[in-house]
């Protein structure tokens, strides 16, 4: 049987973590459950250990840092990532893992379905749809819930993932990594519930939404540099043209250029547009080489550990 690891990043989840560990022990009895504590000030560590989880710590604050540590430390054939707030349904985990193994996928995303307003607030729904749609237009459509924290991964995905994100924007980075490498992925619906009484969300809607948006822009610059810089080049060229048209009209009428500062600005904008375009062309070539290196790193790992007898 393939080895299965359940990875649970935690920060001050003493109220919910025992319920999460017990639910996943029942759903995946053969799995090893890892709880990575991220500087909790409550009893998360002792409660998780008492519930039967393997507890480890990550001192760098942020979900992205915890995820990087978990992916580096844990060896398995299939990985289930879930938040420690008891909002995701553990009963869906066996189906996600089975589909991952049977179809030889690299990632299965649990798409959140909930009618509870407290579980999935309208503002969060709108922000998720907006950011998911933006990432889909840039990197390709494959998911309807890019920010879900409930996922199953192959070993190949986990060991080739170049983790850079430090916080909640890590879900965006996971999604873009799969899309950039054209990995076989899918999503399945999963019930999403409200947090238990006494548990508080660590997500700041505006702050973390802004960070996710900035992550999408940064990933676009790094992953689609020609499109990114060509857009800047086009904007500079259009602005220069808009400012230059009145100057051309005056020159044709009088033979004079009365507004030299505007003329200089127009010339500078055209030069900047050319610089942006050249940067995009050069960086696009560099990115192609980086993408090939990422793909070679991805191919360096088998989907399942051959030493474990998996197919």
PyMOL commands that set and color helices and strands:
alter all, ss='L'
color gray80, all
select helices_A, chain A and resi 17-27+44-50+63-73+90-102+122-139+155-160+170-180+205-223+225-254+260-299+306-308
alter helices_A, ss='H'
color red, helices_A
select strands_A, chain A and resi 4-10+32-37+54-57+78-83+107-113+151-154+185-191
alter strands_A, ss='S'
color yellow, strands_A
deselect
rebuild
show_as cartoon
